[in-house]
Amino acid sequence: MNILAPLREAAAPSVAVEMAADRVSAASLELRGGRPVIAAYATEPLPDGALVPSLTTANIHNRAAVLGALGHVFDRIGGRPRRIGLVIPDPVAKVSLVRFEHVPARQQDLDGLIRWQVKKASPFAIEDAQVGYTAGQRAIDGQEFIVTVAKRDIVHEYEELCGEVGAHAGLVDLATFNVINAILAGRSLAHAADWLIVNVTADYASIAILRGDDLIFFRNRGSETEGTLSDLVHQTAMYYEDRLSGRGFERVLLAGIAADGRAQASDFEQARRSLAERLNTTVETVDPRAAASLTDRISAAPSLLDALAPLAGMLVRQQGIKVG
């Protein structure tokens, strides 16, 4: 069954595909000596407007272009897999963190309670939604859940394209969640430390705060929204300090923008500098090689590492690494 599930909720197949506004990418994973290795990677650019991420309206505007790019990346990684993990843009889903003082013992009752809770904030009928959730931070006053809500027919647009080239999307997930997966798989953070990840593309920016392995804040903002990246970071930092008992970030990471085919090196440097100045700390980039090493034939250019991060995050799910 296809699901939209945040963080590490299910085992992933050995091939991952990302459909973004500017490109379609794919990577395959192998185990060599018991260690995960990215065995092959390919990417194909998309023309402007071919894919436009949206929560409520159709995303695929040039079906032939996206389908052609998907077929090309499969051919370049060595064939067309029957089952894949699919990474889609963050704006396709609304992410909420909800907390219950008492969690129902029966799965069916919990499903109903979560759907009822997010129904109030959904921009479309909950009957038309695909809802995924996973347990988050546990506190004295209850259990938190990370919930994603997407319009079913929009998710189906992406799944249907994969199906047309013979690939079943057994798992569907968001880009930033899988960048987080790649970071967590590297396990280079202190267990209880607070850290921040900013994922920036030409179409949107997402910002997440984790406390150790637990997601405690998530926000996505479209490029058409007023305000700068610095404004978004400022608002998040204030909320973190005032509402989340924040004591500072052990690490701050920037992802996405280096992989954006429409971005310039100056865009990345400006974003990095803006984050560093606002948070008064060093800003790192995400290196997916901590989660899965690369074969010798895959170069480690910064733009490639950035593009690989969400794919690696999807692929390392099958290694059994869990959040929390």
Secondary structure as the mmCIF struct_conf table of DSSP 4:
data_model
#
loop_
_struct_conf.conf_type_id
_struct_conf.id
_struct_conf.beg_label_comp_id
_struct_conf.beg_label_asym_id
_struct_conf.beg_label_seq_id
_struct_conf.end_label_comp_id
_struct_conf.end_label_asym_id
_struct_conf.end_label_seq_id
STRN STRN1 LEU A 4 LEU A 4
BEND BEND1 LEU A 7 ARG A 8
BEND BEND2 ALA A 10 ALA A 10
BEND BEND3 SER A 14 SER A 14
STRN STRN2 VAL A 15 MET A 19
BEND BEND4 ALA A 21 ASP A 22
STRN STRN3 ARG A 23 ARG A 32
TURN_TY1_P TURN_TY1_P1 GLY A 33 GLY A 34
STRN STRN4 ARG A 35 PRO A 45
TURN_TY1_P TURN_TY1_P2 ASP A 48 GLY A 49
BEND BEND5 ALA A 50 ALA A 50
STRN STRN5 LEU A 51 LEU A 51
BEND BEND6 LEU A 55 THR A 57
STRN STRN6 ILE A 60 ILE A 60
BEND BEND7 HIS A 61 HIS A 61
HELX_RH_AL_P HELX_RH_AL_P1 ARG A 63 ARG A 76
TURN_TY1_P TURN_TY1_P3 ILE A 77 GLY A 78
BEND BEND8 GLY A 79 GLY A 79
BEND BEND9 ARG A 82 ARG A 82
STRN STRN7 ARG A 83 ILE A 88
HELX_RH_3T_P HELX_RH_3T_P1 ASP A 90 VAL A 92
STRN STRN8 ALA A 93 PHE A 100
BEND BEND10 GLU A 101 HIS A 102
BEND BEND11 ALA A 105 ARG A 106
HELX_RH_AL_P HELX_RH_AL_P2 GLN A 107 LYS A 119
TURN_TY1_P TURN_TY1_P4 LYS A 120 ALA A 121
BEND BEND12 PRO A 123 PHE A 124
HELX_RH_3T_P HELX_RH_3T_P2 ILE A 126 ASP A 128
STRN STRN9 ALA A 129 ALA A 139
TURN_TY1_P TURN_TY1_P5 ILE A 140 ASP A 141
STRN STRN10 GLY A 142 LYS A 151
HELX_RH_AL_P HELX_RH_AL_P3 ARG A 152 GLU A 164
TURN_TY1_P TURN_TY1_P6 VAL A 165 GLY A 166
STRN STRN11 HIS A 168 LEU A 174
HELX_RH_AL_P HELX_RH_AL_P4 ALA A 175 GLY A 186
TURN_TY1_P TURN_TY1_P7 ARG A 187 ARG A 187
BEND BEND13 LEU A 189 LEU A 189
TURN_TY1_P TURN_TY1_P8 HIS A 191 ALA A 192
STRN STRN12 ASP A 194 VAL A 200
BEND BEND14 ALA A 202 ASP A 203
STRN STRN13 TYR A 204 ARG A 211
TURN_TY1_P TURN_TY1_P9 GLY A 212 ASP A 213
STRN STRN14 ASP A 214 GLY A 222
TURN_TY1_P TURN_TY1_P10 SER A 223 GLU A 224
BEND BEND15 THR A 225 GLY A 227
HELX_RH_AL_P HELX_RH_AL_P5 LEU A 229 ARG A 243
BEND BEND16 LEU A 244 LEU A 244
BEND BEND17 GLU A 250 GLU A 250
STRN STRN15 ARG A 251 ALA A 255
BEND BEND18 GLY A 256 GLY A 256
HELX_RH_3T_P HELX_RH_3T_P3 ILE A 257 ALA A 259
TURN_TY1_P TURN_TY1_P11 GLY A 261 ARG A 262
HELX_RH_AL_P HELX_RH_AL_P6 ALA A 265 LEU A 279
TURN_TY1_P TURN_TY1_P12 ASN A 280 ASN A 280
BEND BEND19 THR A 281 THR A 281
STRN STRN16 VAL A 283 THR A 285
HELX_LH_PP_P HELX_LH_PP_P1 VAL A 286 VAL A 286
HELX_RH_3T_P HELX_RH_3T_P4 PRO A 288 ALA A 290
TURN_TY1_P TURN_TY1_P13 ALA A 291 ALA A 291
BEND BEND20 ALA A 292 ALA A 292
STRN STRN17 SER A 293 LEU A 294
TURN_TY1_P TURN_TY1_P14 ASP A 296 ARG A 297
BEND BEND21 ILE A 298 ILE A 298
HELX_RH_AL_P HELX_RH_AL_P7 PRO A 302 LEU A 315
HELX_RH_3T_P HELX_RH_3T_P5 VAL A 316 GLN A 319
TURN_TY1_P TURN_TY1_P15 GLY A 320 GLY A 320
#
